[in-house]
Amino acid sequence: MRDLLNVVSGTLAEASATKRPVSVVSIELDRLQALRSALGPSGPDEVCEQIALMLQRILRTGDYVERVSEGEVVVMLLGAGVKDARQVASRIGAAVRGHDFLPATSTRPSGSAPRVTISAGVAAAPDHGLDPELLVSTARRARGSVSERGGD
């Protein structure tokens, strides 16, 4: 998480000088316990690793992805305001729903993976402030609200 905060801090300084927005998207796996039951104790971590790799292919050069905890990935989007970040979060959700997540150690046949969905929350600078910790915590709170309503 410290790496993420350092990257967001540096990006905020650069974006402030150029008057470009910066957004943070907090992404969490829905139904973490069910995934753990279906895929084994390391299943959610492996799914998050796969999502982080997927995001590196989906996102633009200059965007940043970090897996920060079990079931959670945070994305930083340079030059994206709230509206753009919400569109990116929606595209990420669609990509995750459409992907067959099976851990490398799984003995399940392809196509039998449990359905994986995410909850995502967005915060943007300057709209939600210029402090990196505040942006990340605001995105996490927004994600928590989505998760409490059932996710996805």
Contacts in CASP RR format, 6 or more apart in sequence:
PFRMAT RR
TARGET T0000
AUTHOR 0000-0000-0000
METHOD contacts of the structure
MODEL  1
MRDLLNVVSGTLAEASATKRPVSVVSIELDRLQALRSALGPSGPDEVCEQ
IALMLQRILRTGDYVERVSEGEVVVMLLGAGVKDARQVASRIGAAVRGHD
FLPATSTRPSGSAPRVTISAGVAAAPDHGLDPELLVSTARRARGSVSERG
GD
1 66 0 8 1.000
1 68 0 8 1.000
1 69 0 8 1.000
1 136 0 8 1.000
3 66 0 8 1.000
4 64 0 8 1.000
4 66 0 8 1.000
4 68 0 8 1.000
4 74 0 8 1.000
4 76 0 8 1.000
4 136 0 8 1.000
5 132 0 8 1.000
5 133 0 8 1.000
5 136 0 8 1.000
7 64 0 8 1.000
7 66 0 8 1.000
7 76 0 8 1.000
8 22 0 8 1.000
8 24 0 8 1.000
8 64 0 8 1.000
8 76 0 8 1.000
8 132 0 8 1.000
8 135 0 8 1.000
8 136 0 8 1.000
9 132 0 8 1.000
11 22 0 8 1.000
11 64 0 8 1.000
11 76 0 8 1.000
11 78 0 8 1.000
12 22 0 8 1.000
12 125 0 8 1.000
12 130 0 8 1.000
12 132 0 8 1.000
12 135 0 8 1.000
15 21 0 8 1.000
15 22 0 8 1.000
15 78 0 8 1.000
15 79 0 8 1.000
15 125 0 8 1.000
16 125 0 8 1.000
16 126 0 8 1.000
16 130 0 8 1.000
20 78 0 8 1.000
20 79 0 8 1.000
21 79 0 8 1.000
21 80 0 8 1.000
21 81 0 8 1.000
21 82 0 8 1.000
21 124 0 8 1.000
21 125 0 8 1.000
21 126 0 8 1.000
21 127 0 8 1.000
22 76 0 8 1.000
22 77 0 8 1.000
22 78 0 8 1.000
22 79 0 8 1.000
22 80 0 8 1.000
22 81 0 8 1.000
22 124 0 8 1.000
22 125 0 8 1.000
22 135 0 8 1.000
23 76 0 8 1.000
23 77 0 8 1.000
23 79 0 8 1.000
23 80 0 8 1.000
23 81 0 8 1.000
23 82 0 8 1.000
23 84 0 8 1.000
23 85 0 8 1.000
23 88 0 8 1.000
23 122 0 8 1.000
23 123 0 8 1.000
23 124 0 8 1.000
23 125 0 8 1.000
24 74 0 8 1.000
24 75 0 8 1.000
24 76 0 8 1.000
24 77 0 8 1.000
24 85 0 8 1.000
24 122 0 8 1.000
24 123 0 8 1.000
24 124 0 8 1.000
24 135 0 8 1.000
24 136 0 8 1.000
24 138 0 8 1.000
24 139 0 8 1.000
25 74 0 8 1.000
25 75 0 8 1.000
25 76 0 8 1.000
25 77 0 8 1.000
25 85 0 8 1.000
25 88 0 8 1.000
25 89 0 8 1.000
25 92 0 8 1.000
25 120 0 8 1.000
25 121 0 8 1.000
25 122 0 8 1.000
25 139 0 8 1.000
26 72 0 8 1.000
26 74 0 8 1.000
26 120 0 8 1.000
26 121 0 8 1.000
26 122 0 8 1.000
26 136 0 8 1.000
26 139 0 8 1.000
26 140 0 8 1.000
26 142 0 8 1.000
26 143 0 8 1.000
27 51 0 8 1.000
27 72 0 8 1.000
27 73 0 8 1.000
27 74 0 8 1.000
27 75 0 8 1.000
27 89 0 8 1.000
27 92 0 8 1.000
27 118 0 8 1.000
27 119 0 8 1.000
27 120 0 8 1.000
27 121 0 8 1.000
27 143 0 8 1.000
28 71 0 8 1.000
28 72 0 8 1.000
28 73 0 8 1.000
28 118 0 8 1.000
28 119 0 8 1.000
28 120 0 8 1.000
28 143 0 8 1.000
28 144 0 8 1.000
28 147 0 8 1.000
29 35 0 8 1.000
29 44 0 8 1.000
29 47 0 8 1.000
29 48 0 8 1.000
29 71 0 8 1.000
29 72 0 8 1.000
29 116 0 8 1.000
29 117 0 8 1.000
29 118 0 8 1.000
30 116 0 8 1.000
30 117 0 8 1.000
30 118 0 8 1.000
30 119 0 8 1.000
30 147 0 8 1.000
30 150 0 8 1.000
30 151 0 8 1.000
30 152 0 8 1.000
31 117 0 8 1.000
32 44 0 8 1.000
32 70 0 8 1.000
32 71 0 8 1.000
34 114 0 8 1.000
35 43 0 8 1.000
35 44 0 8 1.000
35 47 0 8 1.000
35 114 0 8 1.000
35 116 0 8 1.000
36 43 0 8 1.000
36 44 0 8 1.000
38 114 0 8 1.000
39 46 0 8 1.000
39 47 0 8 1.000
39 101 0 8 1.000
39 102 0 8 1.000
39 103 0 8 1.000
39 106 0 8 1.000
39 113 0 8 1.000
39 114 0 8 1.000
40 103 0 8 1.000
42 103 0 8 1.000
42 105 0 8 1.000
43 103 0 8 1.000
44 70 0 8 1.000
44 71 0 8 1.000
45 70 0 8 1.000
45 71 0 8 1.000
46 101 0 8 1.000
46 103 0 8 1.000
46 104 0 8 1.000
46 105 0 8 1.000
47 71 0 8 1.000
47 101 0 8 1.000
47 103 0 8 1.000
47 116 0 8 1.000
48 67 0 8 1.000
48 70 0 8 1.000
48 71 0 8 1.000
48 72 0 8 1.000
48 73 0 8 1.000
49 67 0 8 1.000
50 99 0 8 1.000
50 101 0 8 1.000
51 73 0 8 1.000
51 96 0 8 1.000
51 118 0 8 1.000
52 65 0 8 1.000
52 66 0 8 1.000
52 67 0 8 1.000
52 73 0 8 1.000
54 95 0 8 1.000
54 96 0 8 1.000
54 99 0 8 1.000
55 65 0 8 1.000
55 73 0 8 1.000
55 75 0 8 1.000
55 92 0 8 1.000
56 65 0 8 1.000
58 91 0 8 1.000
58 92 0 8 1.000
58 95 0 8 1.000
59 65 0 8 1.000
59 75 0 8 1.000
59 77 0 8 1.000
59 88 0 8 1.000
60 77 0 8 1.000
62 78 0 8 1.000
63 75 0 8 1.000
63 76 0 8 1.000
63 77 0 8 1.000
63 78 0 8 1.000
64 75 0 8 1.000
64 76 0 8 1.000
65 73 0 8 1.000
65 74 0 8 1.000
65 75 0 8 1.000
65 76 0 8 1.000
66 73 0 8 1.000
66 74 0 8 1.000
67 73 0 8 1.000
68 74 0 8 1.000
74 136 0 8 1.000
74 139 0 8 1.000
75 88 0 8 1.000
75 92 0 8 1.000
77 84 0 8 1.000
77 85 0 8 1.000
77 88 0 8 1.000
80 88 0 8 1.000
80 124 0 8 1.000
81 124 0 8 1.000
81 127 0 8 1.000
82 122 0 8 1.000
82 123 0 8 1.000
82 124 0 8 1.000
82 127 0 8 1.000
85 122 0 8 1.000
85 124 0 8 1.000
86 122 0 8 1.000
89 120 0 8 1.000
89 121 0 8 1.000
89 122 0 8 1.000
92 118 0 8 1.000
92 120 0 8 1.000
93 117 0 8 1.000
93 118 0 8 1.000
93 120 0 8 1.000
93 152 0 8 1.000
96 116 0 8 1.000
96 117 0 8 1.000
96 118 0 8 1.000
97 115 0 8 1.000
97 116 0 8 1.000
97 117 0 8 1.000
97 152 0 8 1.000
99 116 0 8 1.000
100 110 0 8 1.000
100 111 0 8 1.000
100 113 0 8 1.000
101 113 0 8 1.000
101 114 0 8 1.000
101 116 0 8 1.000
102 108 0 8 1.000
102 110 0 8 1.000
102 111 0 8 1.000
102 112 0 8 1.000
102 113 0 8 1.000
106 113 0 8 1.000
117 151 0 8 1.000
117 152 0 8 1.000
118 151 0 8 1.000
118 152 0 8 1.000
119 143 0 8 1.000
119 144 0 8 1.000
119 146 0 8 1.000
119 147 0 8 1.000
119 150 0 8 1.000
119 151 0 8 1.000
119 152 0 8 1.000
120 143 0 8 1.000
120 146 0 8 1.000
121 139 0 8 1.000
121 140 0 8 1.000
121 142 0 8 1.000
121 143 0 8 1.000
121 144 0 8 1.000
121 145 0 8 1.000
121 146 0 8 1.000
122 139 0 8 1.000
122 142 0 8 1.000
123 134 0 8 1.000
123 135 0 8 1.000
123 136 0 8 1.000
123 138 0 8 1.000
123 139 0 8 1.000
123 142 0 8 1.000
124 135 0 8 1.000
125 135 0 8 1.000
128 134 0 8 1.000
128 135 0 8 1.000
128 138 0 8 1.000
129 135 0 8 1.000
END
